[in-house]
Amino acid sequence: MSAPDAPRVLVVRNDKLGDFLLAWPALAILRASLPAATLDVLVPEYTRSIAELCPSVDGVVLDPGPEAGATALLERLRAGRYDALLTLFSSTRVGFAGWRAGIPTRIAPATKLAQVFYNERVVQRRSRSLKPEFEYNADLARDYVRGLGAEVREVSGPYLGFDRDLVARLEAEFRARLEIPAEHALVFLHPGSGGSANNLSLEQYATLARGLSSERGHTLIISAGPGEQAIAHDLHASLADISARVYESSAGLACFAQHLAFADLFVAGSTGTLHLAGALDCPTGAFYPRRRSSTPLRWQTLNSDGRRLAWSPPEGVGERDMSSIDVASAARELSERFLASGRS
């Protein structure tokens, strides 16, 4: 095993893109507090390219998934010779594999049957949604650091960034390819949700798009990932009267992140790409259902306080009734906050 001041740590957040991105503050705390540690993450293939961009991470271990059988994951955990396993969201499959692999320190939230496979459990009660998901994740990292007797070093965002010259070149190419005036603000609107949460209707997105205004002019970029192209083109067809383009992201999440780095505003439902924009500290407008497990507080983005706005259904209507959100008012607020002047 490694020296106590240079542990080998595997952090697990192997679910969806947004969930993984909300683990980045925890990863940043671990990196700053334990600079000599080897810090790996266990992720599915889907988030691999984003994990490889994380500045806090030394290595990426691919989760073979439950369909590969119990021994596939076990072999990967044994190969890593880890001193600690931090599972940020309780998982019986991962906990069992960590126990079988003989990892000495195994930390997870004290919830679900999975906790029996962990020897350090942190009571969090996430179901109450009393603080952001990224804070729940960070608390587990803090607990581990304190357990080693080290000082917890806090880290603020942005958690993701790219070389400025690269971003400037990509923006110039993007504007040229889509014939967008150089002075126009770039407003990314992502109507797809990947099935992760309740979302606005196409009609609401169209109303929102028409309600946006800017002093220097703007072009709406309707972005779409795999399987979301049809909804993007349907929205574009309904917006023939305004400047809008469809951007089909087909080159992977890392390339999409590089393009978000030059966005002036990103608007979406509660989905993974929203959290990607937040990690870049891009201004965001987000729409959430009101149910306790999905509130704007619980799934708050990583961008700084003045660079995010969020809406959910008002009291007195169904908690998933997204049609009750006043998107025309939201468009005015987004315009005043983020599009009234030049790029921040």
C-alpha positions as a Markdown table, in Angstrom:
| # | Residue | x | y | z |
|---|---|---|---|---|
| 1 | Met | 0.0 | 0.0 | 0.0 |
| 2 | Ser | 1.0 | 3.6 | -0.5 |
| 3 | Ala | 2.4 | 6.0 | 2.2 |
| 4 | Pro | -0.2 | 7.6 | 4.4 |
| 5 | Asp | 0.6 | 11.0 | 3.0 |
| 6 | Ala | 0.3 | 9.8 | -0.6 |
| 7 | Pro | -2.8 | 7.5 | -0.7 |
| 8 | Arg | -4.2 | 6.0 | -3.8 |
| 9 | Val | -7.9 | 7.1 | -3.9 |
| 10 | Leu | -10.7 | 6.0 | -6.2 |
| 11 | Val | -13.7 | 8.3 | -6.3 |
| 12 | Val | -16.9 | 6.9 | -7.7 |
| 13 | Arg | -19.7 | 8.9 | -9.4 |
| 14 | Asn | -20.6 | 6.5 | -12.2 |
| 15 | Asp | -24.1 | 7.7 | -13.1 |
| 16 | Lys | -25.1 | 10.5 | -15.4 |
| 17 | Leu | -23.1 | 13.5 | -16.7 |
| 18 | Gly | -24.6 | 16.1 | -14.4 |
| 19 | Asp | -24.1 | 13.9 | -11.4 |
| 20 | Phe | -20.5 | 13.4 | -12.2 |
| 21 | Leu | -19.8 | 17.1 | -12.8 |
| 22 | Leu | -21.3 | 17.9 | -9.4 |
| 23 | Ala | -18.5 | 15.7 | -8.0 |
| 24 | Trp | -15.8 | 18.1 | -9.3 |
| 25 | Pro | -15.7 | 20.3 | -6.2 |
| 26 | Ala | -15.1 | 17.2 | -4.1 |
| 27 | Leu | -12.3 | 16.2 | -6.5 |
| 28 | Ala | -10.8 | 19.7 | -6.3 |
| 29 | Ile | -10.8 | 19.6 | -2.5 |
| 30 | Leu | -9.1 | 16.2 | -2.5 |
| 31 | Arg | -6.5 | 17.4 | -5.0 |
| 32 | Ala | -5.8 | 20.6 | -3.0 |
| 33 | Ser | -5.8 | 19.0 | 0.4 |
| 34 | Leu | -3.8 | 15.8 | -0.6 |
| 35 | Pro | -1.4 | 17.0 | -3.4 |
| 36 | Ala | 0.7 | 13.8 | -3.2 |
| 37 | Ala | -2.3 | 11.5 | -3.5 |
| 38 | Thr | -3.1 | 9.5 | -6.6 |
| 39 | Leu | -6.6 | 10.4 | -7.5 |
| 40 | Asp | -8.6 | 8.3 | -9.9 |
| 41 | Val | -12.3 | 8.3 | -10.8 |
| 42 | Leu | -14.6 | 5.5 | -11.8 |
| 43 | Val | -17.0 | 6.5 | -14.5 |
| 44 | Pro | -19.0 | 4.9 | -17.4 |
| 45 | Glu | -17.8 | 5.3 | -21.0 |
| 46 | Tyr | -20.4 | 8.0 | -21.5 |
| 47 | Thr | -18.6 | 10.5 | -19.3 |
| 48 | Arg | -15.0 | 9.3 | -20.0 |
| 49 | Ser | -14.0 | 12.2 | -22.2 |
| 50 | Ile | -15.2 | 14.8 | -19.6 |
| 51 | Ala | -13.4 | 12.9 | -16.8 |
| 52 | Glu | -10.2 | 13.1 | -18.8 |
| 53 | Leu | -10.6 | 16.9 | -18.8 |
| 54 | Cys | -10.9 | 17.2 | -15.0 |
| 55 | Pro | -7.7 | 19.0 | -13.7 |
| 56 | Ser | -8.0 | 17.2 | -10.3 |
| 57 | Val | -7.8 | 13.7 | -11.7 |
| 58 | Asp | -4.8 | 11.5 | -12.3 |
| 59 | Gly | -6.5 | 8.6 | -13.9 |
| 60 | Val | -9.8 | 7.4 | -15.3 |
| 61 | Val | -11.1 | 3.9 | -14.6 |
| 62 | Leu | -14.0 | 2.7 | -16.8 |
| 63 | Asp | -16.9 | 1.0 | -15.0 |
| 64 | Pro | -17.7 | -2.1 | -17.1 |
| 65 | Gly | -21.3 | -1.9 | -15.9 |
| 66 | Pro | -23.5 | -4.5 | -14.2 |
| 67 | Glu | -24.0 | -6.4 | -17.4 |
| 68 | Ala | -20.3 | -7.3 | -17.4 |
| 69 | Gly | -20.7 | -9.4 | -14.2 |
| 70 | Ala | -19.3 | -8.9 | -10.7 |
| 71 | Thr | -15.7 | -10.0 | -11.5 |
| 72 | Ala | -15.1 | -7.4 | -14.2 |
| 73 | Leu | -15.3 | -4.5 | -11.8 |
| 74 | Leu | -13.6 | -6.4 | -9.0 |
| 75 | Glu | -10.6 | -7.0 | -11.2 |
| 76 | Arg | -10.3 | -3.3 | -12.0 |
| 77 | Leu | -10.5 | -2.3 | -8.4 |
| 78 | Arg | -7.8 | -4.8 | -7.4 |
| 79 | Ala | -5.5 | -3.7 | -10.2 |
| 80 | Gly | -5.6 | -0.1 | -8.8 |
| 81 | Arg | -4.3 | -1.2 | -5.4 |
| 82 | Tyr | -6.3 | 1.6 | -3.8 |
| 83 | Asp | -6.1 | 2.8 | -0.2 |
| 84 | Ala | -9.5 | 4.4 | -0.2 |
| 85 | Leu | -12.8 | 4.1 | -2.1 |
| 86 | Leu | -15.1 | 7.2 | -1.9 |
| 87 | Thr | -18.4 | 6.3 | -3.4 |
| 88 | Leu | -20.3 | 9.7 | -3.6 |
| 89 | Phe | -23.6 | 8.0 | -4.1 |
| 90 | Ser | -24.3 | 4.7 | -2.3 |
| 91 | Ser | -24.0 | 1.7 | -4.6 |
| 92 | Thr | -24.3 | -1.9 | -3.6 |
| 93 | Arg | -22.5 | -3.2 | -6.7 |
| 94 | Val | -19.5 | -0.9 | -6.1 |
| 95 | Gly | -19.5 | -1.3 | -2.3 |
| 96 | Phe | -19.4 | -5.1 | -2.6 |
| 97 | Ala | -16.6 | -4.9 | -5.2 |
| 98 | Gly | -14.6 | -2.6 | -2.9 |
| 99 | Trp | -15.1 | -4.9 | 0.0 |
| 100 | Arg | -14.1 | -8.0 | -2.0 |
| 101 | Ala | -11.0 | -6.0 | -3.4 |
| 102 | Gly | -9.9 | -5.4 | 0.2 |
| 103 | Ile | -9.7 | -1.6 | -0.1 |
| 104 | Pro | -9.0 | -0.6 | 3.5 |
| 105 | Thr | -11.0 | 2.6 | 3.7 |
| 106 | Arg | -14.4 | 2.6 | 2.1 |
| 107 | Ile | -16.6 | 5.7 | 2.5 |
| 108 | Ala | -20.1 | 6.3 | 1.4 |
| 109 | Pro | -23.3 | 8.1 | 2.5 |
| 110 | Ala | -25.1 | 6.2 | 5.3 |
| 111 | Thr | -28.1 | 5.3 | 3.2 |
| 112 | Lys | -29.5 | 2.2 | 1.5 |
| 113 | Leu | -28.5 | -1.4 | 1.9 |
| 114 | Ala | -25.2 | -0.6 | 0.2 |
| 115 | Gln | -23.8 | 0.9 | 3.4 |
| 116 | Val | -23.1 | -2.5 | 4.9 |
| 117 | Phe | -20.1 | -2.8 | 2.5 |
| 118 | Tyr | -18.5 | 0.5 | 3.7 |
| 119 | Asn | -16.5 | 0.9 | 6.9 |
| 120 | Glu | -16.9 | 4.7 | 7.1 |
| 121 | Arg | -20.4 | 6.1 | 6.6 |
| 122 | Val | -21.4 | 9.7 | 6.6 |
| 123 | Val | -25.0 | 10.6 | 7.6 |
| 124 | Gln | -26.3 | 13.1 | 5.0 |
| 125 | Arg | -30.1 | 12.6 | 4.4 |
| 126 | Arg | -29.9 | 13.9 | 0.8 |
| 127 | Ser | -33.5 | 13.2 | 0.3 |
| 128 | Arg | -34.3 | 16.3 | 2.3 |
| 129 | Ser | -32.5 | 18.4 | -0.3 |
| 130 | Leu | -31.3 | 21.0 | 2.2 |
| 131 | Lys | -28.2 | 22.0 | 0.2 |
| 132 | Pro | -26.7 | 21.5 | -3.3 |
| 133 | Glu | -25.7 | 18.0 | -4.4 |
| 134 | Phe | -22.1 | 19.2 | -4.9 |
| 135 | Glu | -21.9 | 20.1 | -1.2 |
| 136 | Tyr | -23.1 | 16.6 | -0.2 |
| 137 | Asn | -20.3 | 15.2 | -2.4 |
| 138 | Ala | -17.8 | 17.7 | -1.0 |
| 139 | Asp | -18.7 | 16.7 | 2.6 |
| 140 | Leu | -17.5 | 13.1 | 1.9 |
| 141 | Ala | -14.2 | 14.4 | 0.6 |
| 142 | Arg | -13.8 | 16.6 | 3.6 |
| 143 | Asp | -14.5 | 13.7 | 5.9 |
| 144 | Tyr | -11.8 | 11.6 | 4.3 |
| 145 | Val | -9.2 | 14.4 | 4.4 |
| 146 | Arg | -9.9 | 15.0 | 8.1 |
| 147 | Gly | -9.7 | 11.3 | 8.8 |
| 148 | Leu | -6.1 | 11.4 | 7.5 |
| 149 | Gly | -5.3 | 14.3 | 9.8 |
| 150 | Ala | -4.8 | 16.7 | 6.9 |
| 151 | Glu | -6.1 | 20.2 | 6.5 |
| 152 | Val | -9.1 | 20.6 | 4.3 |
| 153 | Arg | -8.3 | 23.1 | 1.6 |
| 154 | Glu | -11.4 | 24.6 | -0.1 |
| 155 | Val | -11.4 | 25.4 | -3.8 |
| 156 | Ser | -13.6 | 27.7 | -5.8 |
| 157 | Gly | -14.5 | 27.5 | -9.5 |
| 158 | Pro | -14.4 | 27.7 | -12.4 |
| 159 | Tyr | -13.8 | 23.9 | -12.3 |
| 160 | Leu | -13.3 | 23.5 | -16.1 |
| 161 | Gly | -11.5 | 25.8 | -18.6 |
| 162 | Phe | -9.6 | 25.8 | -21.8 |
| 163 | Asp | -6.8 | 27.7 | -23.4 |
| 164 | Arg | -8.0 | 31.2 | -24.4 |
| 165 | Asp | -6.4 | 31.0 | -27.8 |
| 166 | Leu | -8.0 | 27.7 | -28.5 |
| 167 | Val | -11.4 | 29.0 | -27.5 |
| 168 | Ala | -11.0 | 32.1 | -29.6 |
| 169 | Arg | -10.1 | 30.1 | -32.7 |
| 170 | Leu | -13.0 | 27.7 | -32.2 |
| 171 | Glu | -15.4 | 30.6 | -31.8 |
| 172 | Ala | -14.2 | 32.2 | -35.0 |
| 173 | Glu | -14.6 | 28.9 | -36.9 |
| 174 | Phe | -18.0 | 28.4 | -35.4 |
| 175 | Arg | -19.3 | 31.8 | -36.4 |
| 176 | Ala | -17.9 | 31.5 | -39.9 |
| 177 | Arg | -19.4 | 28.0 | -40.4 |
| 178 | Leu | -22.8 | 29.1 | -39.2 |
| 179 | Glu | -22.6 | 32.6 | -40.7 |
| 180 | Ile | -23.1 | 34.4 | -37.4 |
| 181 | Pro | -22.2 | 38.1 | -37.2 |
| 182 | Ala | -19.1 | 38.8 | -35.0 |
| 183 | Glu | -20.9 | 41.3 | -32.8 |
| 184 | His | -23.8 | 38.9 | -31.9 |
| 185 | Ala | -24.1 | 37.4 | -28.5 |
| 186 | Leu | -24.3 | 33.6 | -28.7 |
| 187 | Val | -27.2 | 32.2 | -26.7 |
| 188 | Phe | -27.2 | 28.4 | -26.5 |
| 189 | Leu | -30.6 | 26.9 | -26.0 |
| 190 | His | -30.7 | 23.2 | -25.3 |
| 191 | Pro | -34.3 | 21.8 | -25.5 |
| 192 | Gly | -33.4 | 18.1 | -25.0 |
| 193 | Ser | -33.2 | 16.6 | -21.6 |
| 194 | Gly | -31.9 | 13.1 | -22.0 |
| 195 | Gly | -34.9 | 12.0 | -19.9 |
| 196 | Ser | -33.2 | 13.3 | -16.8 |
| 197 | Ala | -36.0 | 15.6 | -15.5 |
| 198 | Asn | -39.2 | 17.3 | -16.5 |
| 199 | Asn | -38.7 | 19.9 | -19.1 |
| 200 | Leu | -40.4 | 22.8 | -20.8 |
| 201 | Ser | -42.5 | 22.1 | -23.9 |
| 202 | Leu | -41.3 | 23.2 | -27.4 |
| 203 | Glu | -43.9 | 25.9 | -27.3 |
| 204 | Gln | -42.4 | 27.3 | -24.1 |
| 205 | Tyr | -38.9 | 27.2 | -25.5 |
| 206 | Ala | -40.2 | 29.1 | -28.6 |
| 207 | Thr | -41.8 | 31.7 | -26.4 |
| 208 | Leu | -38.6 | 32.0 | -24.3 |
| 209 | Ala | -36.5 | 32.4 | -27.5 |
| 210 | Arg | -38.7 | 35.2 | -28.9 |
| 211 | Gly | -38.6 | 37.0 | -25.5 |
| 212 | Leu | -34.9 | 37.3 | -25.4 |
| 213 | Ser | -33.4 | 40.6 | -26.3 |
| 214 | Ser | -29.9 | 42.1 | -26.5 |
| 215 | Glu | -28.4 | 45.5 | -27.3 |
| 216 | Arg | -25.8 | 44.2 | -29.7 |
| 217 | Gly | -28.0 | 41.5 | -31.2 |
| 218 | His | -27.8 | 37.8 | -30.6 |
| 219 | Thr | -28.1 | 34.5 | -32.4 |
| 220 | Leu | -29.8 | 31.6 | -30.9 |
| 221 | Ile | -27.8 | 28.3 | -31.0 |
| 222 | Ile | -30.2 | 25.4 | -30.6 |
| 223 | Ser | -27.9 | 22.6 | -29.4 |
| 224 | Ala | -28.6 | 18.9 | -29.6 |
| 225 | Gly | -26.8 | 15.8 | -28.6 |
| 226 | Pro | -27.3 | 12.2 | -29.9 |
| 227 | Gly | -31.0 | 11.4 | -30.0 |
| 228 | Glu | -32.0 | 15.1 | -29.6 |
| 229 | Gln | -31.7 | 16.3 | -33.2 |
| 230 | Ala | -35.4 | 16.0 | -34.0 |
| 231 | Ile | -36.5 | 18.2 | -31.2 |
| 232 | Ala | -33.9 | 20.8 | -32.0 |
| 233 | His | -34.9 | 21.0 | -35.7 |
| 234 | Asp | -38.6 | 21.2 | -34.7 |
| 235 | Leu | -37.8 | 24.2 | -32.5 |
| 236 | His | -35.8 | 25.8 | -35.2 |
| 237 | Ala | -38.6 | 25.4 | -37.7 |
| 238 | Ser | -40.9 | 27.3 | -35.3 |
| 239 | Leu | -38.4 | 30.2 | -35.0 |
| 240 | Ala | -38.1 | 31.2 | -38.7 |
| 241 | Asp | -38.7 | 34.9 | -37.7 |
| 242 | Ile | -35.5 | 35.2 | -35.5 |
| 243 | Ser | -31.8 | 34.5 | -35.9 |
| 244 | Ala | -31.3 | 30.9 | -34.9 |
| 245 | Arg | -29.1 | 28.0 | -35.9 |
| 246 | Val | -29.1 | 24.3 | -35.1 |
| 247 | Tyr | -25.8 | 22.9 | -33.6 |
| 248 | Glu | -25.7 | 19.1 | -33.6 |
| 249 | Ser | -23.0 | 18.0 | -31.3 |
| 250 | Ser | -21.6 | 14.9 | -32.9 |
| 251 | Ala | -18.0 | 15.1 | -32.0 |
| 252 | Gly | -18.4 | 14.1 | -28.3 |
| 253 | Leu | -18.8 | 15.8 | -25.0 |
| 254 | Ala | -15.3 | 17.2 | -24.8 |
| 255 | Cys | -15.8 | 19.1 | -28.1 |
| 256 | Phe | -19.2 | 20.3 | -27.0 |
| 257 | Ala | -17.6 | 21.7 | -23.8 |
| 258 | Gln | -15.0 | 23.6 | -25.8 |
| 259 | His | -17.8 | 25.3 | -27.7 |
| 260 | Leu | -19.7 | 26.1 | -24.6 |
| 261 | Ala | -16.6 | 27.9 | -23.4 |
| 262 | Phe | -17.5 | 30.8 | -25.8 |
| 263 | Ala | -21.2 | 30.9 | -25.1 |
| 264 | Asp | -22.6 | 34.1 | -23.7 |
| 265 | Leu | -25.6 | 32.3 | -22.1 |
| 266 | Phe | -26.7 | 28.7 | -21.8 |
| 267 | Val | -30.4 | 27.9 | -21.2 |
| 268 | Ala | -31.8 | 24.4 | -20.6 |
| 269 | Gly | -33.8 | 22.1 | -18.3 |
| 270 | Ser | -32.1 | 20.2 | -15.5 |
| 271 | Thr | -29.8 | 18.1 | -17.6 |
| 272 | Gly | -26.1 | 17.2 | -17.9 |
| 273 | Thr | -25.2 | 19.8 | -20.4 |
| 274 | Leu | -26.5 | 22.5 | -18.1 |
| 275 | His | -24.0 | 21.3 | -15.5 |
| 276 | Leu | -21.2 | 21.3 | -18.1 |
| 277 | Ala | -21.9 | 25.0 | -18.7 |
| 278 | Gly | -21.9 | 25.6 | -15.0 |
| 279 | Ala | -18.5 | 24.0 | -14.6 |
| 280 | Leu | -17.2 | 26.5 | -17.2 |
| 281 | Asp | -18.8 | 29.4 | -15.2 |
| 282 | Cys | -20.9 | 30.2 | -18.3 |
| 283 | Pro | -24.1 | 32.2 | -17.4 |
| 284 | Thr | -27.0 | 29.8 | -17.2 |
| 285 | Gly | -30.8 | 29.9 | -17.1 |
| 286 | Ala | -32.3 | 26.7 | -15.8 |
| 287 | Phe | -35.8 | 25.2 | -15.4 |
| 288 | Tyr | -36.5 | 22.6 | -12.7 |
| 289 | Pro | -39.6 | 20.7 | -11.4 |
| 290 | Arg | -40.5 | 21.7 | -7.8 |
| 291 | Arg | -40.4 | 18.2 | -6.3 |
| 292 | Arg | -38.0 | 17.9 | -3.3 |
| 293 | Ser | -35.6 | 15.6 | -5.0 |
| 294 | Ser | -35.2 | 17.9 | -8.0 |
| 295 | Thr | -35.2 | 21.4 | -6.7 |
| 296 | Pro | -33.0 | 24.3 | -8.0 |
| 297 | Leu | -31.2 | 24.2 | -4.7 |
| 298 | Arg | -30.4 | 20.5 | -4.8 |
| 299 | Trp | -29.3 | 20.5 | -8.4 |
| 300 | Gln | -27.7 | 24.0 | -8.4 |
| 301 | Thr | -25.1 | 24.5 | -11.1 |
| 302 | Leu | -21.4 | 25.1 | -10.3 |
| 303 | Asn | -21.2 | 28.6 | -11.8 |
| 304 | Ser | -20.8 | 31.6 | -9.4 |
| 305 | Asp | -23.9 | 33.1 | -7.8 |
| 306 | Gly | -24.3 | 36.1 | -10.2 |
| 307 | Arg | -24.1 | 33.9 | -13.2 |
| 308 | Arg | -27.1 | 31.6 | -12.8 |
| 309 | Leu | -30.8 | 32.0 | -12.8 |
| 310 | Ala | -33.4 | 29.2 | -12.1 |
| 311 | Trp | -37.2 | 28.7 | -12.2 |
| 312 | Ser | -39.6 | 26.0 | -11.1 |
| 313 | Pro | -43.4 | 25.7 | -10.9 |
| 314 | Pro | -44.9 | 28.2 | -8.4 |
| 315 | Glu | -46.6 | 27.1 | -5.2 |
| 316 | Gly | -50.3 | 26.1 | -5.7 |
| 317 | Val | -49.7 | 24.0 | -8.8 |
| 318 | Gly | -48.4 | 20.5 | -9.4 |
| 319 | Glu | -44.8 | 20.2 | -8.6 |
| 320 | Arg | -44.0 | 18.8 | -12.1 |
| 321 | Asp | -46.3 | 21.2 | -13.9 |
| 322 | Met | -43.6 | 22.9 | -16.0 |
| 323 | Ser | -46.4 | 24.6 | -18.1 |
| 324 | Ser | -47.0 | 26.9 | -15.1 |
| 325 | Ile | -43.6 | 28.6 | -15.4 |
| 326 | Asp | -43.8 | 32.1 | -16.8 |
| 327 | Val | -41.1 | 31.8 | -19.5 |
| 328 | Ala | -41.8 | 35.3 | -21.0 |
| 329 | Ser | -40.8 | 36.7 | -17.6 |
| 330 | Ala | -37.8 | 34.4 | -17.5 |
| 331 | Ala | -36.7 | 35.7 | -20.9 |
| 332 | Arg | -36.9 | 39.3 | -19.7 |
| 333 | Glu | -34.8 | 38.5 | -16.6 |
| 334 | Leu | -32.2 | 36.6 | -18.6 |
| 335 | Ser | -31.9 | 39.4 | -21.1 |
| 336 | Glu | -31.5 | 42.0 | -18.4 |
| 337 | Arg | -29.0 | 40.0 | -16.4 |
| 338 | Phe | -26.8 | 38.5 | -19.2 |
| 339 | Leu | -27.5 | 40.2 | -22.5 |
| 340 | Ala | -27.9 | 43.9 | -21.7 |
| 341 | Ser | -24.2 | 44.6 | -22.3 |
| 342 | Gly | -21.2 | 43.0 | -23.7 |
| 343 | Arg | -19.7 | 39.6 | -22.7 |
| 344 | Ser | -18.6 | 39.4 | -19.1 |
